[in-house]
Amino acid sequence: MNTKDTSICLRLGEERKRLHLSQSKVAQYCNVSVKTIGRWEKNIPVPSDKLALLLDLGYDSTYI
């Protein structure tokens, strides 16, 4: 059985909320759609270049 670990995705959402950022604000900063941010927070890996942008917004890389 192959199960997907989505804990990183869940932590992305937690970090966004901790920083009081909307999905719309993060999407605008990363130049992606709000739908993409939702996918990152549910089950799609974040590309490394976009993860770097999230870190610039204040996301905690150690936690993620």
All heavy atoms as TSV, in Angstrom:
chain	resi	resn	atom	element	x	y	z
A	1	MET	N	N	0.839	-1.172	0.000
A	1	MET	CA	C	0.000	0.000	0.000
A	1	MET	C	C	0.887	1.239	0.000
A	1	MET	O	O	1.829	1.350	0.769
A	1	MET	CB	C	-0.899	-0.028	1.244
A	1	MET	CG	C	-1.810	1.164	1.315
A	1	MET	SD	S	-3.220	0.940	2.406
A	1	MET	CE	C	-2.507	1.184	4.008
A	2	ASN	N	N	0.573	2.199	-0.851
A	2	ASN	CA	C	1.346	3.424	-0.973
A	2	ASN	C	C	0.510	4.585	-0.433
A	2	ASN	O	O	-0.474	4.969	-1.026
A	2	ASN	CB	C	1.718	3.657	-2.439
A	2	ASN	CG	C	2.652	4.825	-2.623
A	2	ASN	OD1	O	3.145	5.384	-1.652
A	2	ASN	ND2	N	2.894	5.183	-3.861
A	3	THR	N	N	0.911	5.121	0.703
A	3	THR	CA	C	0.181	6.253	1.272
A	3	THR	C	C	1.013	7.509	1.108
A	3	THR	O	O	2.245	7.476	1.164
A	3	THR	CB	C	-0.125	6.035	2.768
A	3	THR	OG1	O	1.099	5.870	3.466
A	3	THR	CG2	C	-1.020	4.821	2.966
A	4	LYS	N	N	0.343	8.602	0.913
A	4	LYS	CA	C	1.011	9.877	0.686
A	4	LYS	C	C	1.053	10.660	1.997
A	4	LYS	O	O	0.037	10.840	2.651
A	4	LYS	CB	C	0.229	10.651	-0.369
A	4	LYS	CG	C	0.927	11.825	-0.932
A	4	LYS	CD	C	0.114	12.364	-2.077
A	4	LYS	CE	C	0.903	13.390	-2.826
A	4	LYS	NZ	N	0.160	13.906	-3.962
A	5	ASP	N	N	2.229	11.138	2.368
A	5	ASP	CA	C	2.382	11.941	3.572
A	5	ASP	C	C	2.038	13.387	3.220
A	5	ASP	O	O	2.736	14.025	2.449
A	5	ASP	CB	C	3.809	11.839	4.095
A	5	ASP	CG	C	4.021	12.639	5.374
A	5	ASP	OD1	O	3.023	13.142	5.941
A	5	ASP	OD2	O	5.178	12.758	5.795
A	6	THR	N	N	0.956	13.879	3.787
A	6	THR	CA	C	0.516	15.249	3.496
A	6	THR	C	C	0.811	16.192	4.662
A	6	THR	O	O	0.316	17.315	4.676
A	6	THR	CB	C	-0.985	15.282	3.173
A	6	THR	OG1	O	-1.709	14.756	4.285
A	6	THR	CG2	C	-1.304	14.511	1.905
A	7	SER	N	N	1.634	15.778	5.615
A	7	SER	CA	C	1.894	16.618	6.782
A	7	SER	C	C	2.561	17.939	6.399
A	7	SER	O	O	2.272	18.974	7.000
A	7	SER	CB	C	2.731	15.874	7.818
A	7	SER	OG	O	3.967	15.468	7.275
A	8	ILE	N	N	3.420	17.924	5.400
A	8	ILE	CA	C	4.058	19.169	4.955
A	8	ILE	C	C	3.001	20.113	4.399
A	8	ILE	O	O	3.005	21.308	4.685
A	8	ILE	CB	C	5.158	18.888	3.910
A	8	ILE	CG1	C	6.338	18.186	4.587
A	8	ILE	CG2	C	5.606	20.162	3.222
A	8	ILE	CD1	C	7.411	17.718	3.652
A	9	CYS	N	N	2.079	19.570	3.621
A	9	CYS	CA	C	1.007	20.391	3.052
A	9	CYS	C	C	0.171	21.021	4.161
A	9	CYS	O	O	-0.155	22.208	4.106
A	9	CYS	CB	C	0.120	19.541	2.148
A	9	CYS	SG	S	0.994	18.830	0.730
A	10	LEU	N	N	-0.159	20.235	5.161
A	10	LEU	CA	C	-0.957	20.756	6.272
A	10	LEU	C	C	-0.207	21.849	7.022
A	10	LEU	O	O	-0.790	22.865	7.414
A	10	LEU	CB	C	-1.336	19.623	7.224
A	10	LEU	CG	C	-2.269	18.559	6.648
A	10	LEU	CD1	C	-2.440	17.406	7.630
A	10	LEU	CD2	C	-3.605	19.158	6.266
A	11	ARG	N	N	1.095	21.668	7.197
A	11	ARG	CA	C	1.887	22.682	7.907
A	11	ARG	C	C	1.994	23.983	7.110
A	11	ARG	O	O	2.065	25.064	7.693
A	11	ARG	CB	C	3.265	22.119	8.263
A	11	ARG	CG	C	3.170	21.075	9.382
A	11	ARG	CD	C	4.529	20.725	9.939
A	11	ARG	NE	N	5.380	20.052	8.986
A	11	ARG	CZ	C	5.582	18.739	8.937
A	11	ARG	NH1	N	4.977	17.939	9.796
A	11	ARG	NH2	N	6.388	18.234	8.038
A	12	LEU	N	N	1.966	23.876	5.779
A	12	LEU	CA	C	1.966	25.091	4.961
A	12	LEU	C	C	0.741	25.940	5.283
A	12	LEU	O	O	0.839	27.155	5.439
A	12	LEU	CB	C	1.960	24.743	3.470
A	12	LEU	CG	C	3.283	24.327	2.860
A	12	LEU	CD1	C	3.067	23.829	1.434
A	12	LEU	CD2	C	4.269	25.466	2.878
A	13	GLY	N	N	-0.410	25.291	5.382
A	13	GLY	CA	C	-1.633	26.006	5.725
A	13	GLY	C	C	-1.579	26.586	7.120
A	13	GLY	O	O	-2.024	27.726	7.357
A	14	GLU	N	N	-1.030	25.833	8.051
A	14	GLU	CA	C	-0.908	26.317	9.433
A	14	GLU	C	C	-0.006	27.545	9.496
A	14	GLU	O	O	-0.305	28.507	10.209
A	14	GLU	CB	C	-0.365	25.210	10.330
A	14	GLU	CG	C	-1.345	24.084	10.550
A	14	GLU	CD	C	-0.734	22.899	11.291
A	14	GLU	OE1	O	0.453	22.970	11.694
A	14	GLU	OE2	O	-1.436	21.891	11.459
A	15	GLU	N	N	1.079	27.511	8.751
A	15	GLU	CA	C	2.007	28.645	8.738
A	15	GLU	C	C	1.350	29.880	8.127
A	15	GLU	O	O	1.508	30.987	8.622
A	15	GLU	CB	C	3.285	28.304	7.962
A	15	GLU	CG	C	4.313	27.577	8.782
A	15	GLU	CD	C	4.821	28.425	9.913
A	15	GLU	OE1	O	5.662	29.311	9.703
A	15	GLU	OE2	O	4.356	28.213	11.052
A	16	ARG	N	N	0.601	29.685	7.060
A	16	ARG	CA	C	-0.083	30.819	6.432
A	16	ARG	C	C	-1.043	31.468	7.419
A	16	ARG	O	O	-1.086	32.688	7.559
A	16	ARG	CB	C	-0.842	30.363	5.176
A	16	ARG	CG	C	-1.595	31.502	4.497
A	16	ARG	CD	C	-2.368	31.028	3.293
A	16	ARG	NE	N	-3.279	29.940	3.558
A	16	ARG	CZ	C	-4.462	30.076	4.179
A	16	ARG	NH1	N	-4.869	31.246	4.590
A	16	ARG	NH2	N	-5.233	29.019	4.358
A	17	LYS	N	N	-1.773	30.638	8.140
A	17	LYS	CA	C	-2.723	31.163	9.126
A	17	LYS	C	C	-2.001	31.841	10.285
A	17	LYS	O	O	-2.435	32.875	10.776
A	17	LYS	CB	C	-3.628	30.041	9.623
A	17	LYS	CG	C	-4.585	29.557	8.544
A	17	LYS	CD	C	-5.338	28.315	8.970
A	17	LYS	CE	C	-6.146	27.763	7.801
A	17	LYS	NZ	N	-6.681	26.450	8.086
A	18	ARG	N	N	-0.879	31.269	10.717
A	18	ARG	CA	C	-0.100	31.867	11.806
A	18	ARG	C	C	0.357	33.270	11.431
A	18	ARG	O	O	0.393	34.180	12.261
A	18	ARG	CB	C	1.118	30.990	12.135
A	18	ARG	CG	C	2.009	31.540	13.246
A	18	ARG	CD	C	3.282	30.720	13.426
A	18	ARG	NE	N	4.195	30.825	12.313
A	18	ARG	CZ	C	5.076	31.806	12.115
A	18	ARG	NH1	N	5.143	32.823	12.960
A	18	ARG	NH2	N	5.877	31.794	11.065
A	19	LEU	N	N	0.698	33.440	10.160
A	19	LEU	CA	C	1.185	34.719	9.669
A	19	LEU	C	C	0.046	35.681	9.297
A	19	LEU	O	O	0.293	36.788	8.848
A	19	LEU	CB	C	2.093	34.501	8.453
A	19	LEU	CG	C	3.392	33.743	8.756
A	19	LEU	CD1	C	4.044	33.277	7.465
A	19	LEU	CD2	C	4.334	34.614	9.562
A	20	HIS	N	N	-1.185	35.216	9.471
A	20	HIS	CA	C	-2.378	36.021	9.148
A	20	HIS	C	C	-2.386	36.443	7.681
A	20	HIS	O	O	-2.689	37.589	7.351
A	20	HIS	CB	C	-2.489	37.255	10.055
A	20	HIS	CG	C	-2.494	36.912	11.508
A	20	HIS	ND1	N	-3.557	36.311	12.129
A	20	HIS	CD2	C	-1.542	37.061	12.455
A	20	HIS	CE1	C	-3.276	36.115	13.403
A	20	HIS	NE2	N	-2.037	36.554	13.622
A	21	LEU	N	N	-2.036	35.491	6.811
A	21	LEU	CA	C	-2.040	35.739	5.372
A	21	LEU	C	C	-3.201	34.986	4.734
A	21	LEU	O	O	-3.469	33.833	5.085
A	21	LEU	CB	C	-0.733	35.258	4.731
A	21	LEU	CG	C	0.552	35.953	5.183
A	21	LEU	CD1	C	1.774	35.207	4.657
A	21	LEU	CD2	C	0.559	37.388	4.694
A	22	SER	N	N	-3.856	35.610	3.803
A	22	SER	CA	C	-4.914	34.929	3.053
A	22	SER	C	C	-4.283	34.118	1.927
A	22	SER	O	O	-3.144	34.394	1.506
A	22	SER	CB	C	-5.886	35.943	2.464
A	22	SER	OG	O	-5.234	36.728	1.476
A	23	GLN	N	N	-5.012	33.130	1.441
A	23	GLN	CA	C	-4.525	32.379	0.289
A	23	GLN	C	C	-4.340	33.320	-0.901
A	23	GLN	O	O	-3.406	33.170	-1.673
A	23	GLN	CB	C	-5.497	31.250	-0.078
A	23	GLN	CG	C	-5.431	30.070	0.843
A	23	GLN	CD	C	-6.308	28.919	0.376
A	23	GLN	OE1	O	-7.264	29.104	-0.367
A	23	GLN	NE2	N	-5.988	27.726	0.841
A	24	SER	N	N	-5.211	34.302	-1.010
A	24	SER	CA	C	-5.129	35.261	-2.101
A	24	SER	C	C	-3.825	36.064	-2.039
A	24	SER	O	O	-3.161	36.269	-3.061
A	24	SER	CB	C	-6.334	36.205	-2.052
A	24	SER	OG	O	-6.250	37.173	-3.048
A	25	LYS	N	N	-3.456	36.510	-0.862
A	25	LYS	CA	C	-2.215	37.284	-0.683
A	25	LYS	C	C	-0.999	36.436	-1.036
A	25	LYS	O	O	-0.079	36.900	-1.724
A	25	LYS	CB	C	-2.132	37.768	0.771
A	25	LYS	CG	C	-0.877	38.511	1.114
A	25	LYS	CD	C	-0.874	39.899	0.560
A	25	LYS	CE	C	0.344	40.644	1.078
A	25	LYS	NZ	N	0.452	41.959	0.527
A	26	VAL	N	N	-0.987	35.189	-0.577
A	26	VAL	CA	C	0.136	34.293	-0.866
A	26	VAL	C	C	0.190	33.991	-2.365
A	26	VAL	O	O	1.264	33.994	-2.970
A	26	VAL	CB	C	0.033	32.998	-0.031
A	26	VAL	CG1	C	1.116	32.003	-0.426
A	26	VAL	CG2	C	0.129	33.321	1.454
A	27	ALA	N	N	-0.964	33.764	-2.967
A	27	ALA	CA	C	-1.019	33.482	-4.402
A	27	ALA	C	C	-0.466	34.649	-5.206
A	27	ALA	O	O	0.310	34.459	-6.145
A	27	ALA	CB	C	-2.454	33.179	-4.813
A	28	GLN	N	N	-0.858	35.848	-4.814
A	28	GLN	CA	C	-0.384	37.039	-5.511
A	28	GLN	C	C	1.139	37.164	-5.377
A	28	GLN	O	O	1.831	37.440	-6.353
A	28	GLN	CB	C	-1.065	38.278	-4.938
A	28	GLN	CG	C	-0.699	39.559	-5.621
A	28	GLN	CD	C	-1.421	40.762	-5.018
A	28	GLN	OE1	O	-1.986	40.691	-3.937
A	28	GLN	NE2	N	-1.389	41.866	-5.719
A	29	TYR	N	N	1.662	36.933	-4.177
A	29	TYR	CA	C	3.098	37.048	-3.932
A	29	TYR	C	C	3.881	36.004	-4.745
A	29	TYR	O	O	4.961	36.292	-5.256
A	29	TYR	CB	C	3.393	36.885	-2.436
A	29	TYR	CG	C	4.810	37.216	-2.075
A	29	TYR	CD1	C	5.224	38.529	-1.911
A	29	TYR	CD2	C	5.760	36.212	-1.889
A	29	TYR	CE1	C	6.526	38.851	-1.588
A	29	TYR	CE2	C	7.070	36.512	-1.564
A	29	TYR	CZ	C	7.450	37.828	-1.412
A	29	TYR	OH	O	8.740	38.133	-1.096
A	30	CYS	N	N	3.321	34.799	-4.850
A	30	CYS	CA	C	4.006	33.710	-5.551
A	30	CYS	C	C	3.678	33.659	-7.039
A	30	CYS	O	O	4.194	32.788	-7.761
A	30	CYS	CB	C	3.636	32.371	-4.909
A	30	CYS	SG	S	4.300	32.158	-3.252
A	31	ASN	N	N	2.796	34.575	-7.480
A	31	ASN	CA	C	2.391	34.623	-8.880
A	31	ASN	C	C	1.769	33.307	-9.345
A	31	ASN	O	O	2.124	32.763	-10.397
A	31	ASN	CB	C	3.564	35.024	-9.779
A	31	ASN	CG	C	3.105	35.507	-11.139
A	31	ASN	OD1	O	2.012	36.054	-11.276
A	31	ASN	ND2	N	3.936	35.300	-12.141
A	32	VAL	N	N	0.857	32.782	-8.532
A	32	VAL	CA	C	0.098	31.573	-8.860
A	32	VAL	C	C	-1.368	31.846	-8.527
A	32	VAL	O	O	-1.700	32.868	-7.936
A	32	VAL	CB	C	0.606	30.329	-8.084
A	32	VAL	CG1	C	2.041	30.003	-8.450
A	32	VAL	CG2	C	0.465	30.521	-6.584
A	33	SER	N	N	-2.237	30.908	-8.855
A	33	SER	CA	C	-3.655	31.075	-8.557
A	33	SER	C	C	-3.956	30.686	-7.104
A	33	SER	O	O	-3.189	29.943	-6.474
A	33	SER	CB	C	-4.502	30.210	-9.496
A	33	SER	OG	O	-4.340	28.847	-9.179
A	34	VAL	N	N	-5.072	31.172	-6.618
A	34	VAL	CA	C	-5.525	30.795	-5.271
A	34	VAL	C	C	-5.763	29.294	-5.223
A	34	VAL	O	O	-5.476	28.639	-4.217
A	34	VAL	CB	C	-6.808	31.574	-4.887
A	34	VAL	CG1	C	-7.369	31.081	-3.574
A	34	VAL	CG2	C	-6.511	33.070	-4.810
A	35	LYS	N	N	-6.244	28.744	-6.316
A	35	LYS	CA	C	-6.483	27.298	-6.399
A	35	LYS	C	C	-5.180	26.521	-6.182
A	35	LYS	O	O	-5.161	25.492	-5.517
A	35	LYS	CB	C	-7.092	26.966	-7.764
A	35	LYS	CG	C	-7.651	25.600	-7.880
A	35	LYS	CD	C	-8.390	25.467	-9.218
A	35	LYS	CE	C	-9.080	24.129	-9.299
A	35	LYS	NZ	N	-9.854	23.998	-10.541
A	36	THR	N	N	-4.085	27.033	-6.720
A	36	THR	CA	C	-2.780	26.384	-6.542
A	36	THR	C	C	-2.371	26.388	-5.075
A	36	THR	O	O	-1.879	25.375	-4.559
A	36	THR	CB	C	-1.707	27.072	-7.406
A	36	THR	OG1	O	-2.062	26.918	-8.781
A	36	THR	CG2	C	-0.323	26.494	-7.160
A	37	ILE	N	N	-2.589	27.505	-4.386
A	37	ILE	CA	C	-2.256	27.574	-2.963
A	37	ILE	C	C	-3.069	26.530	-2.201
A	37	ILE	O	O	-2.543	25.814	-1.344
A	37	ILE	CB	C	-2.521	28.984	-2.390
A	37	ILE	CG1	C	-1.675	30.035	-3.113
A	37	ILE	CG2	C	-2.266	29.011	-0.882
A	37	ILE	CD1	C	-0.183	29.838	-3.033
A	38	GLY	N	N	-4.333	26.419	-2.520
A	38	GLY	CA	C	-5.182	25.404	-1.892
A	38	GLY	C	C	-4.665	23.997	-2.123
A	38	GLY	O	O	-4.678	23.163	-1.212
A	39	ARG	N	N	-4.193	23.749	-3.317
A	39	ARG	CA	C	-3.636	22.417	-3.627
A	39	ARG	C	C	-2.355	22.158	-2.834
A	39	ARG	O	O	-2.126	21.052	-2.360
A	39	ARG	CB	C	-3.367	22.300	-5.121
A	39	ARG	CG	C	-4.612	22.188	-5.937
A	39	ARG	CD	C	-4.281	22.123	-7.412
A	39	ARG	NE	N	-5.489	21.999	-8.198
A	39	ARG	CZ	C	-5.605	22.407	-9.442
A	39	ARG	NH1	N	-4.578	22.970	-10.060
A	39	ARG	NH2	N	-6.735	22.262	-10.094
A	40	TRP	N	N	-1.505	23.181	-2.739
A	40	TRP	CA	C	-0.275	23.025	-1.952
A	40	TRP	C	C	-0.604	22.684	-0.513
A	40	TRP	O	O	0.109	21.924	0.130
A	40	TRP	CB	C	0.557	24.287	-1.973
A	40	TRP	CG	C	1.199	24.634	-3.288
A	40	TRP	CD1	C	1.296	23.850	-4.402
A	40	TRP	CD2	C	1.845	25.860	-3.603
A	40	TRP	NE1	N	1.949	24.524	-5.393
A	40	TRP	CE2	C	2.302	25.761	-4.941
A	40	TRP	CE3	C	2.075	27.025	-2.906
A	40	TRP	CZ2	C	2.985	26.793	-5.570
A	40	TRP	CZ3	C	2.756	28.048	-3.536
A	40	TRP	CH2	C	3.214	27.936	-4.853
A	41	GLU	N	N	-1.677	23.266	0.007
A	41	GLU	CA	C	-2.039	23.055	1.411
A	41	GLU	C	C	-2.794	21.738	1.625
A	41	GLU	O	O	-3.034	21.366	2.767
A	41	GLU	CB	C	-2.871	24.232	1.915
A	41	GLU	CG	C	-2.061	25.513	2.007
A	41	GLU	CD	C	-2.851	26.706	2.502
A	41	GLU	OE1	O	-4.064	26.568	2.776
A	41	GLU	OE2	O	-2.261	27.804	2.608
A	42	LYS	N	N	-3.142	21.071	0.550
A	42	LYS	CA	C	-3.866	19.802	0.685
A	42	LYS	C	C	-3.027	18.602	0.297
A	42	LYS	O	O	-2.944	17.649	1.051
A	42	LYS	CB	C	-5.148	19.834	-0.140
A	42	LYS	CG	C	-6.187	20.733	0.456
A	42	LYS	CD	C	-7.469	20.665	-0.305
A	42	LYS	CE	C	-8.451	21.627	0.341
A	42	LYS	NZ	N	-9.638	21.834	-0.456
A	43	ASN	N	N	-2.433	18.634	-0.906
A	43	ASN	CA	C	-1.759	17.399	-1.328
A	43	ASN	C	C	-0.747	17.520	-2.458
A	43	ASN	O	O	-0.248	16.520	-2.926
A	43	ASN	CB	C	-2.801	16.352	-1.723
A	43	ASN	CG	C	-3.641	16.781	-2.910
A	43	ASN	OD1	O	-3.465	17.865	-3.430
A	43	ASN	ND2	N	-4.550	15.934	-3.329
A	44	ILE	N	N	-0.447	18.711	-2.934
A	44	ILE	CA	C	0.497	18.882	-4.043
A	44	ILE	C	C	1.800	19.487	-3.514
A	44	ILE	O	O	1.764	20.495	-2.807
A	44	ILE	CB	C	-0.094	19.822	-5.125
A	44	ILE	CG1	C	-1.417	19.293	-5.638
A	44	ILE	CG2	C	0.893	20.055	-6.258
A	44	ILE	CD1	C	-1.341	18.015	-6.423
A	45	PRO	N	N	2.948	18.903	-3.857
A	45	PRO	CA	C	4.223	19.476	-3.405
A	45	PRO	C	C	4.444	20.892	-3.939
A	45	PRO	O	O	4.070	21.213	-5.053
A	45	PRO	CB	C	5.269	18.518	-3.978
A	45	PRO	CG	C	4.536	17.276	-4.332
A	45	PRO	CD	C	3.124	17.689	-4.637
A	46	VAL	N	N	5.073	21.709	-3.144
A	46	VAL	CA	C	5.390	23.083	-3.523
A	46	VAL	C	C	6.715	23.075	-4.286
A	46	VAL	O	O	7.704	22.531	-3.789
A	46	VAL	CB	C	5.532	23.982	-2.276
A	46	VAL	CG1	C	5.864	25.400	-2.673
A	46	VAL	CG2	C	4.295	23.924	-1.425
A	47	PRO	N	N	6.761	23.676	-5.465
A	47	PRO	CA	C	8.038	23.769	-6.183
A	47	PRO	C	C	9.057	24.554	-5.352
A	47	PRO	O	O	8.697	25.487	-4.624
A	47	PRO	CB	C	7.678	24.545	-7.463
A	47	PRO	CG	C	6.196	24.380	-7.618
A	47	PRO	CD	C	5.655	24.256	-6.222
A	48	SER	N	N	10.308	24.185	-5.464
A	48	SER	CA	C	11.343	24.788	-4.615
A	48	SER	C	C	11.455	26.302	-4.802
A	48	SER	O	O	11.696	27.023	-3.831
A	48	SER	CB	C	12.696	24.123	-4.857
A	48	SER	OG	O	13.082	24.271	-6.210
A	49	ASP	N	N	11.254	26.795	-6.019
A	49	ASP	CA	C	11.350	28.241	-6.218
A	49	ASP	C	C	10.211	28.972	-5.504
A	49	ASP	O	O	10.400	30.064	-4.970
A	49	ASP	CB	C	11.377	28.601	-7.710
A	49	ASP	CG	C	10.116	28.195	-8.460
A	49	ASP	OD1	O	9.537	27.132	-8.161
A	49	ASP	OD2	O	9.717	28.947	-9.376
A	50	LYS	N	N	9.048	28.337	-5.439
A	50	LYS	CA	C	7.911	28.944	-4.750
A	50	LYS	C	C	8.071	28.813	-3.237
A	50	LYS	O	O	7.682	29.698	-2.479
A	50	LYS	CB	C	6.590	28.314	-5.201
A	50	LYS	CG	C	6.332	28.442	-6.687
A	50	LYS	CD	C	6.295	29.879	-7.159
A	50	LYS	CE	C	5.950	29.954	-8.636
A	50	LYS	NZ	N	5.991	31.283	-9.182
A	51	LEU	N	N	8.668	27.713	-2.792
A	51	LEU	CA	C	8.926	27.545	-1.360
A	51	LEU	C	C	9.866	28.642	-0.870
A	51	LEU	O	O	9.674	29.193	0.215
A	51	LEU	CB	C	9.513	26.165	-1.076
A	51	LEU	CG	C	9.782	25.829	0.384
A	51	LEU	CD1	C	8.518	25.963	1.225
A	51	LEU	CD2	C	10.361	24.439	0.514
A	52	ALA	N	N	10.840	28.997	-1.678
A	52	ALA	CA	C	11.755	30.083	-1.310
A	52	ALA	C	C	10.988	31.392	-1.125
A	52	ALA	O	O	11.279	32.163	-0.203
A	52	ALA	CB	C	12.842	30.245	-2.373
A	53	LEU	N	N	9.995	31.642	-1.969
A	53	LEU	CA	C	9.170	32.844	-1.824
A	53	LEU	C	C	8.372	32.801	-0.523
A	53	LEU	O	O	8.217	33.817	0.157
A	53	LEU	CB	C	8.224	32.989	-3.013
A	53	LEU	CG	C	8.876	33.333	-4.358
A	53	LEU	CD1	C	7.839	33.301	-5.475
A	53	LEU	CD2	C	9.556	34.685	-4.297
A	54	LEU	N	N	7.859	31.620	-0.183
A	54	LEU	CA	C	7.099	31.481	1.066
A	54	LEU	C	C	7.987	31.779	2.264
A	54	LEU	O	O	7.554	32.409	3.229
A	54	LEU	CB	C	6.500	30.075	1.178
A	54	LEU	CG	C	5.446	29.711	0.133
A	54	LEU	CD1	C	5.007	28.258	0.318
A	54	LEU	CD2	C	4.262	30.654	0.181
A	55	LEU	N	N	9.228	31.361	2.202
A	55	LEU	CA	C	10.164	31.638	3.296
A	55	LEU	C	C	10.394	33.139	3.411
A	55	LEU	O	O	10.500	33.673	4.516
A	55	LEU	CB	C	11.475	30.885	3.085
A	55	LEU	CG	C	11.365	29.358	3.035
A	55	LEU	CD1	C	12.738	28.735	2.806
A	55	LEU	CD2	C	10.708	28.800	4.271
A	56	ASP	N	N	10.430	33.822	2.276
A	56	ASP	CA	C	10.575	35.284	2.282
A	56	ASP	C	C	9.373	35.960	2.950
A	56	ASP	O	O	9.503	37.044	3.512
A	56	ASP	CB	C	10.725	35.830	0.864
A	56	ASP	CG	C	12.062	35.489	0.231
A	56	ASP	OD1	O	12.994	35.095	0.963
A	56	ASP	OD2	O	12.177	35.621	-1.004
A	57	LEU	N	N	8.211	35.313	2.887
A	57	LEU	CA	C	6.998	35.851	3.525
A	57	LEU	C	C	6.974	35.612	5.036
A	57	LEU	O	O	6.119	36.128	5.719
A	57	LEU	CB	C	5.750	35.221	2.904
A	57	LEU	CG	C	5.236	35.820	1.612
A	57	LEU	CD1	C	4.077	34.989	1.069
A	57	LEU	CD2	C	4.796	37.249	1.819
A	58	GLY	N	N	7.908	34.781	5.516
A	58	GLY	CA	C	7.983	34.526	6.947
A	58	GLY	C	C	7.644	33.100	7.365
A	58	GLY	O	O	7.608	32.784	8.548
A	59	TYR	N	N	7.376	32.233	6.399
A	59	TYR	CA	C	7.098	30.826	6.717
A	59	TYR	C	C	8.328	30.234	7.437
A	59	TYR	O	O	9.455	30.536	7.071
A	59	TYR	CB	C	6.820	30.029	5.463
A	59	TYR	CG	C	5.424	30.175	4.887
A	59	TYR	CD1	C	4.960	31.403	4.429
A	59	TYR	CD2	C	4.584	29.080	4.787
A	59	TYR	CE1	C	3.687	31.525	3.888
A	59	TYR	CE2	C	3.310	29.200	4.253
A	59	TYR	CZ	C	2.871	30.428	3.801
A	59	TYR	OH	O	1.622	30.541	3.266
A	60	ASP	N	N	8.090	29.400	8.408
A	60	ASP	CA	C	9.148	28.770	9.198
A	60	ASP	C	C	9.586	27.484	8.510
A	60	ASP	O	O	8.864	26.486	8.529
A	60	ASP	CB	C	8.625	28.480	10.602
A	60	ASP	CG	C	9.652	27.877	11.524
A	60	ASP	OD1	O	10.703	27.400	11.032
A	60	ASP	OD2	O	9.406	27.840	12.732
A	61	SER	N	N	10.762	27.496	7.912
A	61	SER	CA	C	11.239	26.326	7.162
A	61	SER	C	C	11.487	25.122	8.065
A	61	SER	O	O	11.316	23.982	7.639
A	61	SER	CB	C	12.509	26.664	6.383
A	61	SER	OG	O	13.558	27.022	7.263
A	62	THR	N	N	11.872	25.365	9.290
A	62	THR	CA	C	12.121	24.251	10.213
A	62	THR	C	C	10.817	23.532	10.533
A	62	THR	O	O	10.782	22.300	10.576
A	62	THR	CB	C	12.758	24.780	11.526
A	62	THR	OG1	O	13.941	25.492	11.196
A	62	THR	CG2	C	13.085	23.646	12.454
A	63	TYR	N	N	9.756	24.275	10.714
A	63	TYR	CA	C	8.458	23.677	11.013
A	63	TYR	C	C	7.888	22.928	9.823
A	63	TYR	O	O	7.383	21.836	9.937
A	63	TYR	CB	C	7.465	24.752	11.479
A	63	TYR	CG	C	6.088	24.199	11.777
A	63	TYR	CD1	C	5.904	23.325	12.836
A	63	TYR	CD2	C	5.005	24.535	10.983
A	63	TYR	CE1	C	4.646	22.794	13.111
A	63	TYR	CE2	C	3.744	24.013	11.262
A	63	TYR	CZ	C	3.575	23.148	12.317
A	63	TYR	OH	O	2.332	22.626	12.575
A	64	ILE	N	N	8.008	23.548	8.657
A	64	ILE	CA	C	7.466	22.921	7.451
A	64	ILE	C	C	8.241	21.660	7.153
A	64	ILE	O	O	7.709	20.646	6.868
A	64	ILE	CB	C	7.520	23.881	6.239
A	64	ILE	CG1	C	6.594	25.066	6.503
A	64	ILE	CG2	C	7.141	23.186	4.966
A	64	ILE	CD1	C	6.720	26.187	5.500
